[in-house]
Amino acid sequence: MKTFSPANILALGFMTFALFLGAGNIIFPPSAGLQAGENLWPTAMGFLLTAVGLPLLTLVALARVGGGIQELTAPLGRLPGLILAILVYLAIGPLFATPRTATVSYEIGIVSLVGDSWQALLGYSLIYFAIVLALALKPGRLIDNIGKIITPVLLLSLAVLGISAVFFPAGEPALATPTYRDAPVIEGILQGYLTMDALGALVFGVVITRAIRDRQVQETHIVTRYTIFAAIIAALGLALVYLALFRLGATSSSLVEEGANGGQILAAFVQYRFGAAGSFLLAVVITLACLTTAVGLISACGAFFSREFPVTYNQVVWVFTIFCMAVSNQGLDSLIRISIPVLVGLYPLAIVLVLLGLFSRSLARPQNIMRPVMLVALVFGVIDGLKTAGFMAKDTPLLNSLPFASQGLGWLLPAVIMLLIALVVEYARHGRLRHA
């Protein structure tokens, strides 16, 4: 029976950490920290619940059912599950998230060094996706290439940034903005929810299990155990990074204007603390973070589409990488404007799927519980997506009266009510909910 050494388990955890740590994860906490000010710690705790807790639960749910979104969606039926999986993979892969890794790393980490022009973006995207292609074409070496080589460099860069933010801050935390003053934990929970890393976790589960199986570990229970170990290591790493970046943002109010975004806060801090070398440090951190995420997304898409359709893994990787390179040259603003409504629409489905998936294996008839609750999440997801895209009025009295509707969580109470109804109906019809 083939097993991993402790060093390989740690490398697997590092790889998982790097897959999740994209540029958005680095630039978002400083922004929230700036607004939280003196309430940074309760805000950060709330943020960790959803920005770290949800992805961790997602990976655990995937590990329990075999590692892929297809197994998680099995109670929905073959066709609905396949359609949902395709939408998630396309949204988090070639259509939006993967091209965005190149544009974000270019605009935040590279423009300050080389200047902004379409020629510079084209040249950078060609080099960037050539590296992504080279790494993604060797999925069996992801643990070595990312977990043992790229991630340590990324961790070292983040450690320099984090230690300087914690022990050598730019100033004292400022006063919290009104929303962060009145309910810092709730605001942190909502802001962490909006990072949408649970969607990424649905995609990365198959990358992690494939990396394990490519090392000749085939026993399902061992693959599940190693996946959970990797998820815990990644969660701890993400939590430390987020806490340090919250501290950085909260103590940098003297360096930036009110309302500055995370990229501006980071750039101001590294310039203040490291001078000209700071720009290079920021470029390294952002580029490596984006690069590892892009490799993971492309690898996940290759594994999924080659499994479900008559194409090879390498064919998918080549086509998607070239497509992503072309899309990335449309610019960051265009990508964000198009992607947000789709991601907002998918996220309620992802959260409900994961939370129900954690317990579906113990249910006697999971389809009778999952289908009605997912239907509610689908309806509200479509409504939120249409609102975000501007195709539907945002001021709808009935919908806006729901708890947390203004934060995009209007689906939560209806989904919980439908879950309770489904459980009661199931028990009334069959007299039991779980396997005997």
N, C-alpha and C positions, 0 to 999 in steps of 0.2 A: 504494500500500500504506500503510494507516493505521498509525502507530506512536505510542508514548507519549513524551512529553518526560521528562527526568530528574525534574522536579518531580512529574509524574503517577505515575511509578514509585514515588517516595518516598511520595506520598499513598496509593497502593495498599498499600504496605508498612505504613504507619501504620494503615490501615483493618484490615488482617489482624491486626496486633498488638492492636488494640482489640477485635476479635471474640473473640480468645482470652482476653484479660485480664478474667476475671470476678472476682467477689468471692472465690471460693474460691482463686483463684491469688494473691490478695493476702494473705489471712489464713492460708494454709497454711504458707508458708516461715517466718514468724516463730515459729510453733509448733515446727517442726523445728529451727530455729536455737537456740531456747531449750534444747531437749533435747540438741543437739549440743555447745553450749557451746564449749570450747576446740578441739573437733574440727569447728568449723563449716565450714572450707574443704574438707576431703575429703568431708564430708557433702554440701555444696553441689555439688561436682563430680559426685558420683553422682546427685544430684537432677536436675542439668541433662541428664544422659544420657537420662533417660526423660521428664522433664517438658517438655523442649525438643526433644530429639532425636527422640522418637517422633512428635510432631505435625509436625515438619519433614519426616521421612521419609514421613508420611502424605500431606502436601500434594504432595511430589515424586512419590509413586506415583500420586496422582490426576491430576497434571498430565501424566504420561507416558501415561496411558490416555484422556485427554480431559476430565478435570475432575470426574467424578461417580462416586458409589459404584456406580451401575448398570454402568458400564464395568469397574470393578474386580472386580465379582462375576460378570461374564459367564462365566468358565470354570465356575462352579457350575451354570449353567443358568438359564433365564429365571425360573421360579417360585421356586426356593430363593433366588436373588439378590434378587428382588423382596421376598420375605418378610423377609429379613435387613435390607434397606434400610428397609422400613416400620418394623420394630422399632427400628432405630437412630434414625430420624427422630422417631418418637413418643416414645421414651425421652428423647432429648436435646432434644426440642422441647416440645410442649404438655403432656405428662403429668408431667414432672418438672423438667427443667433450666430451662426458661424461666420457669415460675411461681416457681421457687426464686430466680431473680435478683431478683425483686421483694421476696420475704420476707427474703432475706439483706440487701439494701440497706436495707430498712426497719428490721430489728432491729439492725443494726450502725451504720448511718449516720444514722438518723432518730429512733429512739426516744429517744436521749439529748437530742434537741432539742425534741421535741413530747410525749413521754410515750407509754406503750403502752396502746392500747385498740382494740377492734374497729372503732370509728368512724374512728380515725386510720389504721389499716391499710387500711380500705375507701377512704377519701379518697385516701391515698397511691397505692394500686394503680390507682385510676381515672386519676389524673394521669399516673402512670408509664406505663401501657399506652396511654394516649392519645398520648403522645410516641412510644412504640414503633410504634404504628399509623401515625402520620403519616410517620415515617421509612421504615418497611418498605413502605409503599404507593408509594414512589418508589425502586425498586431501582437505577434508572439513575443516581441521584444519591448513592449510598452513599459513593463516593469523595470527593465534595465535602462531604457532610453529616458523615460520620464521619472520613474521612481528613484533611480540611483544616480542620475546625472543632472537632469534639468531641475528637478524639485529641490535638491540641496542648494543649488545656486539661487533659486527663487527664495528659499527659506532664509538663506544668509542675507540677501538683500532686504527682505521683509524684517528680519531681526534687527538690522541696522536702523531701519526706519522706525520700527516699533520701540526699540530701546531708547532711541533719542526722543520719541514722543512721550514716553512714560517718565523718563528720568531727567530729560532736558526740555521741558515744554516751552512753548513760545510765550506763555503767560498763564493767567488763572482763568478758570471757567467763567464765562459771562452769565448773565441772567438768561433763564430759559424763555423761549418764545411762549405765547399764551397757551397753545395746544400742548406743549411739552411741560408746561408748569402745572396745568390742571390734572392731566392724566398721563404721566410719563410712561408707565408700564404699558398701558393700552396703546399709546401712540407707537411705542417701540414694537409691540406685537404686530400692529398694522403695517408699519414700515418694513419689518422683516418679512412679512407675508408678501409684500409687493416685490421682493427680490426675485420671486418665481423660481427658486432653485429646486422646488419639488418636481417641476417639469424636467429640469436637467437630470435629476436623480432617476426619473423614469427611463431616460435614455442611457445613462451611464451604468445602470445595473448590468446590462448585457456585456459592456466593455470589461467590467471587473470580473465577472464570472468567466468570460472568454480568456482573460489574462491568466486566471487560475488554471483553467483546463488546458491551456497551451503549455503549462508546465507539467503535464501528465498527471494532474490531480483530477480524478474522474468521479470519486465517490460523492454523491449528492450532499450528504450530511457534512462532509469536510469542506466542500465548496461553500455551502451555506455558512459554516462557522467562520471561514476565512473572510467571506464577504462582510459579515458582521464585525469582525475584528478591524477590517479596513475602514468600515464606516465609522467606527468609534474613534480610530486614530485620526481620520479626516475631520470628524466633528470637533475633536479637541484642538486640532490645528486651526480650524476655521474660527473657533471661539476665541482663541488667543489673538489671532490677527484682528478680529472684529473689535475686541476690547481695546487693543492698542490704538486702532484707527479711530475709535470713538473718543479716546483720550486726546488724540492728535487734533481732531476737529473741535472738541470742546474748549481746548486751550489756545486756539488759533484765531480767536475773534479779532485780535489786534492786527492781524496780517491781511485780512480780507474784508471786503464790504459785506453788509448784511445780505443774505440770500445767495451767497456764492455757492457754486456747485462743488462736488467732491474733488473733481479734477483741479479746479482753481485753488482749493484749500491745500491739496497735496503739493501742487507746484509752488505755492507761496511758502509752505513750511520747509520744503527741501531747499529752496533758494535761501531762506532765512538761516537754516541750520548748517547747510553744506556749501553754499555759494554756487559757483559754476558747476562743481561736481554733482550738485543735487539734481540738475537736469538729466545727467547721464544715469544716476541712480534710479530716478523715476522712470526713465525710458526702459531700463533693464527690467524693473519690477513689472511694469504694465505689459511690456512685450512678452515676457516669459509667461505671465499669467494668462494672457490671451492665447498664446501659442499652444499651451498645454490643453486648454479648454477646446480649442479648434480641433486638435488631434483627436481628443476623446469623442467629440461630436461626429466627426467624419468617420471614425472607426465604428461608432455605434450604428450609424446609418448604413455603412457597408455590411455589417453583420446582420442587421434586420432585413434589408431589402434583398440581400443574397439568399436569406433563408426563406422569404415569403414569395419571391419571384424568380423566374429562370434567368438570373444574371449572376455573375461571379462577384466575390468581394472586391477584387481589384478593379473590375469594371465600374462598380458603384463609386469606389473611392476616386478614381480618375475623373469620372463625369461630374461628381458632386464638387470636387476640389476646383475644377476649372470653372464650373458654374458659380461657385462662391467667390472666386477671384473676380469674375465679371461683375457680379452683383455688388461686391464691396466698393467698386469704383463709382457707384451711384451716389456715394456720400452718406455720412452718418445720419443727418437730419431726415433724409428720405426713408432710410431703413427704419428708423425709430417711428416715424409717422405711420408707416404701413404695418409694422409688426405689433405695436401695442394693442390695437383692438383684437387681433387674433389671439395673442397671449392672454389677454384679460378674459376672453371667452373660453379658453381652454382650461384656465387654472381652477375654477370650481370643480370641473370634472376630475382633474388630477388629484385634488385634495380628497374628494369623496372616494375616489377609486382606491387611494392609498389607505385611508383610515378603515374602510370596509375590508380591504384586502388583508389587513393585519389579522382579521378574525374570520375571514371567509372559509378557511380550511376546517374550522371547527363547527361550522354551520351545516345542518343536514341538507338544506336546499338554499345555498347562497344566492342563486339567481333570483329567488323570490324577494330577497331583501335588497340586493344591489341594483336590480333593474329599475324599480320605481324611484329610488333615491337618486340614481344617476340621471333619470329623466328630469327630475326637478332641477338638478345641477345644470343639465344641458339647457333647459329653458332659460334659467337665469343667466347662464354664461352667454348665450346668444343675445339676450337683452343687454347685458353689460357691454358686450362687444359692439353691438349696434350703436349704443349710446356713445361709447368712446370714439367710434368712427364718424359720428355726426349724422348717422342715418336715422336716429331716433331721438326725440326730445329728452333731455336730461331731467327736466322738471316734471316728473310723473308722481302726483301726490300719493297714490296708493303704494307704489314701489318705494318712494322716498321715505315713507313712514316706517319702513322696516328697520330694525336695529342695524347699525353700521352700514346702511345703504350708501352713505356718502363716501365711504372708504372702499366700495366695491365688494362688501361682504353682505349685501342684501340677501344673498342666496342661503346664508347659514341657517337662519331660523326655519324657513320652509323645508330645508333638507332634513333638519333634525326632527321636525314634525312628521315628515313623510317616513323617516326611519322608524319612529315610534309606532306609526300606523301600520307599517309593513310588519314589524315584529309582533304586534297584537294580532293582526290578521293571520299571520303564519302560525302563531300559537293556537288560535281559535280553530283553524282548519285541521291542524295535524297533532296538536297536543304537546308538541316539543319543538325546540329550536335547534338543538345541537345533536350531533351524532350520539347514538346510544352507546 
